[in-house]
Amino acid sequence: MSATDTGRTPRKIVLWRHGQTAWNLERRFQGSTDIELTETGVAQARRAARLLASLKPDAIVASDLRRASDTAAELAAVTGLDVEHDEALRETYAGEWQGLTHDEILEKYGEQYGAWKRGEPVRRGGGELETEVADRAAPVVLAHADRLPAGGTLVVVSHGGTIRTTIGRLLGLDSYYWEGLGGLSNCCWSVLGEGARGWRLMEHNAGTLPEPVLGDDD
């Protein structure tokens, strides 16, 4: 039964991507490699944290990789909340792709890359399938969301690929269509809210505070 069925105020999940890293600038595939934020990345996190703090989040959970945990720390600093870290929220492990630039991946693994872009289940670099990433990350997000009070907000600090697959899973989309959600810019976020039929996407790749949708079908 959804929040709207019971009459209680719907909960929200904010899925926030970490700030910029040097490997982001180099278009180098990070995966589960533990890369730290650049100075710009730290500044991005501080700016975004001030915005997200005004949503009065009730809980923060983050990947334990430094780029995510350091981003989450900026929100913790302005809200006074503790951050729970969970390795299940790490970015996709991509084996031999990790550390390679986009061009190097195309050169060495062009066929594999093409199959992935076509929506085929591919273990990029011998790593995880996207569905396996969702299998580990989505239950963690839901478990933390279930602890929220009515009308509560959870902030999840993670990585672009993991966030996309988690959103796809929570929306009930077939994995073939997850790529259609598009990517998140550094330190931008997406918002899921409870609706009559479960979770729904309210904001995607946002860098400003969510605004109510006026003139929609509800």
N, C-alpha and C positions, 0 to 999 in steps of 0.2 A: 504494500500500500504506500502511495507517495505522500509527500508532505501536504500537497494540495488536497488530497483525499481526506486527510485527517484534520485539516484546518490549521495546522501549525505552520509557522513561518518557514519558508524553504531555506535550506542551507546552500552555501556556495563553496566551490573549490577553485582556487586561483592557482594555475600551473605556470610557474615563473622560470624562465630560462636564465641561466647564469650569465654574468658579464663577459666582456671580451677577453680573449686570450691571444697570445702570440700565434698559436697554431690556427686560430680563426682567421687572423689577418693573412696568413700564408696559405689559406685554403687547404690546410693539412688535416686529414681525418684523425680526430682525437680518440673516439671510442672510449674505452675504459682507461686510457692512459691518463695519469694524474697530472694535469697541466694547471698552473696557477693563473690568476687574473693579471692582466696588464694594469698599469696605472689608470688607463682609460676605463678598463673593466671595473675597477674599484669605484671610480667616480660614477659610472653608470649604475652600479648597485646602490650607492648612497642616494642618488637622485630617485631611483625607482622605489627604494625603501621608504622614503618620505611620503611618496604618493600612496603606496600600499598600506602604510600605517594608518592612514585616515579611514581605511575600511574597517579598522578595529578587528583585526584577525584574532581568532581564539586559539590557534595552534599553528606551528610551523614544523614541517618535516622536510628533510633535505637529503639528497645524495651525499655520501661521505667523501666524494672526490673534492679536492680543494676548491676548484672553480665554483662548485655549487655551495659547498659549506661556507666559503668566505662570502659569497653573495648573501646567503641566508643570515650570516652574522650581522650584516648591516641592518636587516629588518629587526633582528632580535635586539640590537642596540637601541633602536628608537621605540620599540614596543614593550621591552622588558620581558618578552616571552623567551622561554627556553626553546632550543632547536633539538628535535629528535633526528638522528641520522640513521639512514638505512641504505645498505649497499644494494638493495633491490631496486633503488631508484637511479643507479648508475646508467651511463650511456651504453648503447649497444656495444657488446664486444665484437670487434670486426677483424680479429686475427691479423693476417698479413697486410690488411689495408691500413692498419693503424700506423700513423707516422708518415704516410704517403700523402703527397699533394693530389689534388683532383686530377691534374694532368698525368701524374704518374700512375694513378689508378686506371685511367682510361687507356694508357699505354700498355700496362702489364695485365690488366684484368678487364679489358674492354667488353668481352663477351659476357662475363659475369655481371658487369655493371649494366649492360643493356638488358639482360634478363631481369635484373632487379627493377629497373625503371619500367619494364613492361608489366610489372606486378606479379612476376613469378616468385615463389618462395625460394630465396637464395641465401645461403650462408656466406655472406660477404667476407672474403679472406679466410674462410673456414670458421667463422664465428657464429653468432646467434642468428636465428630467424627473427623477424620482426614480431611474429606471434609469440615467440618465447620471451621477448622483452616485455610484451604486454602481460604475459602469464605471470611474470614476477613482480611487475610494477603496479598494475591496476589493483590487485588485492590489497596492497599496502595502502594505496590512496583511499580505497573504500573503507578499510579498517579504521583509518584516522578520521575519515568523514563521519563514520558511524558514532564516533565519540563526541561529535559537536553538539552543542545545545541547539534548540530550535532557532533558526535564523543565523546560526553560527557560520564563520568563514574559516576555511583551512587554506593555508598557503603551502604549496608543494614546490620546492626549489630543485630543479632537475635539469635535464638536457634536451636539446631539440628533438632528437629521434625518439627518446623515451616518452617525452610529453606527447608527441604526435600519436604514437601507438597506444598510449594510455587513453587519450581522448577518443580515439577510434573505438577502443574496446568499451569504454563507458557509454558511448553513444549507441553501441550495438551495431556498428558498421562492419560489413564484411572487410577483411584485411586488404582485399584488392583496392578498396577505395580510400584507405588511410592516407595515401600519398596526396589525394585531393585536398586534404586539409591545409597543405602548404606548410612552410617552415616558420619558425619564430626567429626574429632578430635578437641579438644579444640584449638581455635584460628586459625583454618584452614578455608579455604573459597572455594567457587565455583563461577565460572564466566559464565554468560550468555551473549551472543552477538546477535545482530540482524542479521538475515539471510534472504534469499529470501522468506522463508516460515514462518517467525516469529522468535521467540526467539529460540536459540539453545544452548546446553551445550558445553562450550569451555574448562573448567577446572572443576575438581571435587575433593574435599578434598585436595586442594593444600596448601602447606606451603611455596612455593617459588613463585616468580613472574611468571605469565603466559608467555609462549614462543609461538611464531607462530608455527602452525602445518605445517610442510613441507611435501610435497608429498601427501597431502589430495586431495579430489575431487573438489577443487575450486582454 
